[in-house]
């Protein structure tokens, strides 16, 4: 896959089949749409292109809007690279771009710069200033530009399940249902940040933790609680089994939310300052305040056993 960060001078000479969207999470609905694009490109002997943005449009248009994203830009590009699309074009979303009507955007960006001959539109996707125009308008503008506009079908999980969307997955994560989120995403939900020093309380209990830098996390935080996770410290390192606690550490009268991961087994590496990815598989329990640290330690021993059993059964099943 080739990635292009579009500027005013970028022009794709080869005609292509394209789709456009923010693609937060690159979930199964997105994957279904991209598959339609790549199949149409093969049939038409054209390149396949995904057009996306470096920032959420609302982040540009509303100064007080703080996005709760499923993926960072880097994560999104990595997930897109795992599809069969030929080219990903990243647009720098600006106020000027937001002011373009759908027709202006299709003309200046899609047609003149990207040489789009066929545009596949997600079933509920709208673009252009104020998003007041719809699919019939896009078809009409496309005819003027010698561009076929195709409406993609709705995607439902396993054919008859819920309609998969980024907003639906956000609701699942807010409820702590990372298992259903994983089914909708087609991959586990991942938080990524550098490891910083925490409160060192886990180390005293025999469960040292790697704490994510909360200042770096701009993704949606799953519901507080204890989770079975896989974690790694670089793209080349193996995924390790772990248990992650999201919450305020009520047994220690904490007030700030933290994400603390204990790597299970005999793990003693110094990981401070390293980038860490935490992939969520199952939520086991809520966070609650124990009467003493010994009760907490006993619960963590039980948590460790349940999480090891969970992954053993999961690997046998899969």
C-alpha positions in Angstrom: 0.0 0.0 0.0 1.2 3.5 -0.9 0.3 6.4 1.4 0.1 9.9 0.0 -0.3 13.1 2.2 -2.2 15.3 -0.3 -1.0 18.9 -0.9 -2.1 21.4 -3.6 0.5 20.0 -6.1 -0.4 16.3 -5.7 -2.0 14.8 -8.8 -2.6 11.1 -9.4 -2.1 10.3 -13.1 -3.6 6.9 -13.1 -7.4 6.7 -13.0 -8.9 5.0 -9.9 -11.9 3.7 -8.0 -12.1 5.5 -4.7 -14.1 5.9 -1.5 -13.9 8.6 1.1 -14.4 8.7 4.9 -12.8 9.2 8.3 -12.6 5.4 8.8 -12.1 5.6 12.6 -11.4 2.1 13.8 -11.2 0.6 10.3 -14.0 -1.7 11.5 -15.7 -4.5 9.6 -18.1 -2.1 8.0 -15.2 -0.1 6.6 -13.4 -3.3 5.6 -16.6 -4.4 3.7 -16.7 -1.0 1.9 -13.0 -1.1 1.0 -13.4 -4.7 -0.3 -16.1 -3.4 -2.7 -13.7 -0.7 -3.9 -10.9 -3.1 -4.5 -13.2 -5.6 -6.3 -14.6 -2.8 -8.5 -11.1 -1.6 -9.3 -10.1 -5.1 -10.3 -13.1 -5.4 -12.6 -12.4 -2.0 -14.1 -8.6 -2.5 -14.3 -8.1 0.7 -12.2 -6.2 1.5 -9.0 -8.1 1.4 -5.7 -7.9 4.4 -3.4 -9.1 5.2 0.1 -9.4 8.9 0.9 -9.3 9.9 4.6 -8.5 12.8 6.8 -5.7 13.5 9.3 -8.2 15.1 11.8 -11.8 14.6 12.6 -13.8 17.3 10.8 -15.7 18.4 14.0 -12.3 19.0 15.6 -11.7 21.7 13.0 -15.2 23.1 12.9 -15.8 23.2 16.6 -13.0 24.7 18.8 -14.3 23.0 21.9 -14.8 19.6 20.4 -12.5 16.9 21.9 -12.8 13.7 19.7 -13.0 10.3 21.4 -11.4 8.3 18.7 -11.0 4.6 18.2 -7.7 4.9 16.4 -4.9 7.4 16.1 -3.9 8.4 12.6 -0.9 6.1 12.8 -3.1 3.2 13.9 -5.6 3.9 11.2 -3.0 3.9 8.5 -1.5 0.6 9.8 -4.9 -1.0 9.7 -5.6 0.3 6.2 -2.3 -1.1 5.1 -3.6 -4.5 6.1 -6.4 -4.3 3.5 -5.9 -4.8 -0.2 -6.2 -1.2 -1.2 -3.5 0.2 -3.5 -3.3 3.8 -2.2 -4.4 5.7 0.9 -4.6 9.5 0.4 -4.6 11.5 3.6 -6.2 14.9 3.4 -5.2 17.7 5.8 -8.6 18.8 6.9 -8.9 22.6 7.2 -11.6 25.2 7.5 -11.1 26.0 3.8 -11.7 22.4 2.9 -14.8 22.3 5.1 -16.2 25.3 3.2 -16.2 23.3 -0.1 -19.6 22.1 -1.3 -19.8 18.4 -2.3 -19.6 19.4 -6.0 -16.6 21.6 -5.4 -14.9 18.8 -3.5 -15.7 16.2 -6.1 -14.4 18.6 -8.8 -11.2 20.0 -7.3 -10.0 17.1 -5.2 -11.5 13.8 -6.4 -11.6 14.6 -10.1 -8.8 17.0 -10.8 -6.2 15.9 -8.3 -7.0 12.2 -7.7 -8.4 11.2 -11.1 -11.3 9.3 -9.6 -13.4 7.6 -12.3 -15.6 5.6 -9.9 -16.6 6.7 -6.4 -18.1 4.2 -3.9 -20.1 5.9 -1.2 -20.9 4.4 2.2 -24.6 3.8 2.6 -24.9 6.6 5.2 -22.0 8.8 4.3 -22.3 12.5 3.4 -19.7 15.1 2.7 -19.4 18.7 1.6 -20.2 21.9 3.4 -22.9 21.3 6.0 -23.5 17.8 4.5 -26.8 19.1 3.1 -26.4 17.1 -0.2 -27.0 13.4 -0.6 -26.4 10.4 -2.8 -28.6 11.6 -5.7 -26.7 14.9 -5.8 -23.4 13.0 -5.9 -24.6 10.9 -8.8 -25.6 14.1 -10.7 -22.3 15.8 -10.1 -20.5 12.6 -11.0 -22.2 12.5 -14.5 -20.9 16.0 -15.2 -17.3 14.9 -14.2 -17.4 11.6 -16.0 -17.4 9.8 -12.6 -19.6 6.9 -11.7 -21.0 7.1 -8.2 -21.9 3.8 -6.6 -23.8 3.3 -3.3 -22.3 0.7 -1.0 -24.6 -1.8 0.8 -25.2 -1.7 4.5 -23.0 -4.1 6.5 -24.5 -6.1 9.3 -22.4 -8.3 11.6 -22.7 -11.9 10.5 -25.4 -11.0 8.0 -28.3 -10.4 10.4 -26.6 -8.7 13.5 -26.3 -5.0 14.3 -25.2 -2.5 11.7 -21.5 -1.9 12.4 -20.5 1.7 12.8 -17.8 3.6 14.7 -20.5 5.2 16.9 -21.9 1.7 17.8 -18.4 0.5 18.7 -17.9 3.6 20.9 -21.1 2.7 22.8 -19.8 -0.9 23.3 -16.5 0.3 24.7 -18.3 2.8 27.0 -20.2 -0.2 28.4 -17.1 -2.3 28.7 -18.1 -4.8 26.1 -14.7 -5.2 24.5 -15.6 -8.7 23.2 -18.4 -7.4 21.0 -16.3 -4.4 20.0 -13.6 -6.9 18.9 -16.1 -8.8 16.7 -17.3 -5.5 15.1 -13.8 -4.2 14.6 -12.4 -7.5 13.3 -9.5 -6.9 15.7 -9.1 -6.1 19.4 -9.4 -2.5 20.5 -6.0 -1.1 21.2 -4.8 1.8 23.3 -1.3 3.1 22.6 1.1 5.4 24.5 4.5 5.6 26.2 5.1 3.9 29.5 5.5 6.2 32.5 6.2 5.7 36.2 3.2 5.0 38.3 2.5 4.8 42.0 4.6 1.6 42.4 1.8 0.0 44.5 1.5 -2.9 42.2 5.1 -3.8 42.6 4.7 -4.0 46.3 1.9 -6.5 45.8 4.0 -8.7 43.4 2.1 -7.3 40.4 4.3 -4.6 38.8 2.5 -2.6 36.2 3.4 -0.6 33.1 1.3 2.6 33.1 0.3 4.4 29.9 1.0 8.1 29.7 -2.5 9.6 30.2 -1.4 12.9 28.6 -0.8 11.0 25.3 -4.1 9.1 25.2 -6.7 10.8 23.0 -8.7 7.7 22.3 -11.9 6.5 23.8 -11.3 4.9 27.2 -13.2 1.7 27.9 -15.3 1.4 31.0 -13.4 1.2 34.2 -12.5 -2.3 35.4 -10.1 -5.2 35.0 -9.5 -6.6 31.6 -7.8 -9.5 29.9 -5.3 -8.0 27.4 -2.4 -8.7 25.1 0.4 -6.1 25.2 3.6 -5.4 23.3 6.3 -2.8 23.3 7.1 -2.5 19.5 5.7 -3.8 16.2 8.4 -6.4 16.2 8.0 -7.7 19.8 5.6 -10.6 20.6 2.2 -10.0 22.1 2.3 -10.8 25.9 -0.6 -11.9 28.1 -1.6 -9.3 30.7 -4.3 -7.9 32.9 -5.1 -4.2 32.7 -6.9 -2.1 35.3 -8.6 1.1 34.2 -9.7 3.3 37.1 -8.8 5.6 40.0 -7.3 3.0 42.4 -10.1 3.4 45.0 -8.3 1.1 47.5 -5.6 3.7 47.7 -8.1 6.6 47.6 -7.0 7.6 44.2 -8.7 10.3 42.2 -7.0 10.3 38.8 -7.8 7.7 36.1 -4.9 5.5 35.1 -4.4 2.5 32.7 -2.1 0.0 34.5 -1.0 -3.3 32.9 0.6 -6.2 34.6 2.4 -8.6 32.2 1.6 -12.1 33.5 4.4 -14.6 34.0 8.1 -14.1 34.5 8.5 -10.6 33.0 11.1 -8.3 34.4 12.1 -6.0 31.5 12.6 -2.2 32.0 9.9 -0.7 29.8 9.8 2.9 31.0 9.8 5.3 28.1 8.8 2.6 25.6 5.8 2.8 23.4 3.2 0.2 24.5 0.1 -1.2 22.8 -2.6 -2.7 24.9 -5.2 -4.9 23.1 -8.4 -5.5 25.0 -10.1 -8.9 24.9 -12.5 -9.3 27.8 -13.7 -7.3 30.9 -13.7 -9.5 34.0 -14.9 -7.2 36.8 -15.6 -3.7 37.9 -13.2 -1.7 39.9 -14.1 -1.5 43.6 -12.6 -0.5 46.9 -11.2 -3.3 49.1 -10.9 -3.1 52.8 -7.2 -3.6 52.8 -4.4 -4.2 50.3 -4.2 -7.9 51.2 -7.8 -8.3 49.9 -6.8 -6.5 46.7 -3.7 -8.8 46.3 -5.9 -12.0 46.8 -8.3 -10.7 44.1 -5.5 -10.0 41.7 -4.2 -13.5 42.2 -7.7 -14.7 41.3 -7.9 -12.3 38.3 -4.5 -13.6 37.0 -5.8 -17.2 37.1 -9.1 -16.3 35.3 -7.2 -14.4 32.6 -4.7 -17.2 32.0 -7.6 -19.7 31.7 -9.5 -17.3 29.4 -6.6 -17.0 26.9 -5.9 -20.7 27.1 -9.5 -21.5 26.2 -9.6 -18.7 23.6 -6.5 -20.1 21.8 -8.0 -23.6 21.9 -11.2 -22.3 20.4 -9.6 -20.2 17.7 
